């Protein structure tokens, strides 16, 4: 389950980066959904780092 959470976090960060730079959507002027995805991804990564587990 932890690997799945980490994978989802990485995918969300990639989608956020693509949206932020305008590759997906309107770029910086876009809606706030992309920033919500970033926050979720960062929380998932922080939970993994705090728990001390390492990816396989």
C-alpha positions as CSV (number, residue, x, y, z in Angstrom):
1,X,0.0,0.0,0.0
2,X,2.9,2.4,0.8
3,X,4.4,1.9,-2.7
4,X,1.0,2.8,-4.3
5,X,0.8,5.9,-2.2
6,X,4.3,7.0,-3.2
7,X,3.5,6.3,-6.9
8,X,0.3,8.4,-6.7
9,X,2.2,11.2,-5.1
10,X,4.9,11.2,-7.8
11,X,2.2,11.2,-10.5
12,X,0.3,14.1,-8.9
13,X,3.5,16.1,-8.7
14,X,4.2,15.5,-12.4
15,X,0.6,16.5,-13.3
16,X,1.0,19.6,-11.2
17,X,4.3,20.6,-12.9
18,X,2.8,20.0,-16.3
19,X,-0.2,22.1,-15.4
20,X,1.8,24.9,-13.8
21,X,4.0,25.4,-16.8
22,X,1.0,25.4,-19.2
23,X,1.5,22.1,-20.9
24,X,-1.8,20.9,-19.4
25,X,-4.4,23.6,-19.1
26,X,-3.9,27.4,-19.0
27,X,-0.7,27.5,-17.0
28,X,-0.2,29.8,-14.0
29,X,-3.6,31.4,-14.5
30,X,-5.4,28.1,-14.2
31,X,-7.7,27.0,-11.5
32,X,-6.7,26.0,-8.0
33,X,-7.3,22.2,-8.5
34,X,-3.8,21.7,-9.7
35,X,-2.5,23.2,-6.4
36,X,-4.7,20.9,-4.4
37,X,-3.1,18.0,-6.2
38,X,0.3,19.3,-5.3
39,X,-0.6,19.6,-1.6
40,X,-2.0,16.0,-1.6
41,X,1.2,14.8,-3.2
42,X,3.5,16.6,-0.8
43,X,1.5,15.2,2.2
44,X,1.8,11.7,0.8
45,X,5.6,12.1,0.4
46,X,6.0,13.6,3.9
47,X,4.0,10.7,5.4
48,X,6.4,8.3,3.8
49,X,9.5,10.2,4.9
50,X,8.2,10.6,8.5
51,X,7.3,6.9,8.7
52,X,10.9,6.0,7.8
53,X,10.0,3.5,5.1
54,X,12.2,3.4,2.0
55,X,11.0,2.5,-1.5
56,X,11.8,-1.1,-2.6
